[in-house]
Amino acid sequence: QKEVEQDPGPLSVPEGAIVSLNCTYSNSAFQYFMWYRQYSRKGPELLMYTYSSGNKEDGRFTAQVDKSSKYISLFIRDSQPSDSATYLCAMSAEAAGNKLTFGGGTRVLVKP
Amino acid sequence: NAGVTQTPKFRILKIGQSMTLQCTQDMNHNYMYWYRQDPGMGLKLIYYSVGAGITDKGEVPNGYNVSRSTTEDFPLRLELAAPSQTSVYFCATMRQGRDYGYTFGSGTRLTVV
């Protein structure tokens, strides 16, 4: 079993729809939870990070962390074609050198 | 402020050749990382460093070596390149504290033939 599981998609939605992404994990030591966006042939770009459990909102993006269920989510409201990318969840623990453990990524396609 | 700079952007190697992937940062971050990303996959950690003079193995270190003589530079060395090392390589730094987060370079696309 992988340490972080993420549905590879692809996830295709019409413009304006809500995109819902999620990851599950097995390591209870993870403290920081992040979502990265990666466009084709580019490096990952940090979208949001959350420390421990809770919700965080930034514009059209909402990140949720449920440590009791070992489950994290990212919601994108009013999706735009420019949101078409691969979304990677990642997690880390200070005690483990802050090494990021990534999910496999979910491809998202927002159709005009 | 360049952030994380990786060179070269592209490289084709023949089996058995060696090369060094360069990574330089100007943010004075102590933590630096090398990841590889295979097509359609997430990133896997090769090596990391928590400061100058300190390095440690990640998930997939075989076939690679690193050094960290300065805070700014964290080169990744490939010895005896193999087709399995065909991948995109990303260098990253981490900032601690209130602005916790990672900054990735733009990657080096390596093909071993």
HADDOCK unambig.tbl for C-alpha pairs under 7 A between the chains (distance, minus, plus):
assign (segid A and resid 42 and name CA) (segid B and resid 106 and name CA) 5.78 0.50 0.50
assign (segid A and resid 43 and name CA) (segid B and resid 104 and name CA) 6.05 0.50 0.50
assign (segid A and resid 43 and name CA) (segid B and resid 105 and name CA) 6.18 0.50 0.50
assign (segid A and resid 43 and name CA) (segid B and resid 106 and name CA) 4.76 0.50 0.50
assign (segid A and resid 43 and name CA) (segid B and resid 107 and name CA) 6.12 0.50 0.50
assign (segid A and resid 44 and name CA) (segid B and resid 104 and name CA) 6.39 0.50 0.50
assign (segid A and resid 102 and name CA) (segid B and resid 42 and name CA) 5.82 0.50 0.50
assign (segid A and resid 102 and name CA) (segid B and resid 43 and name CA) 5.93 0.50 0.50
assign (segid A and resid 103 and name CA) (segid B and resid 42 and name CA) 5.67 0.50 0.50
assign (segid A and resid 104 and name CA) (segid B and resid 41 and name CA) 4.91 0.50 0.50
assign (segid A and resid 104 and name CA) (segid B and resid 42 and name CA) 3.89 0.50 0.50
assign (segid A and resid 105 and name CA) (segid B and resid 41 and name CA) 6.63 0.50 0.50
assign (segid A and resid 105 and name CA) (segid B and resid 42 and name CA) 5.69 0.50 0.50
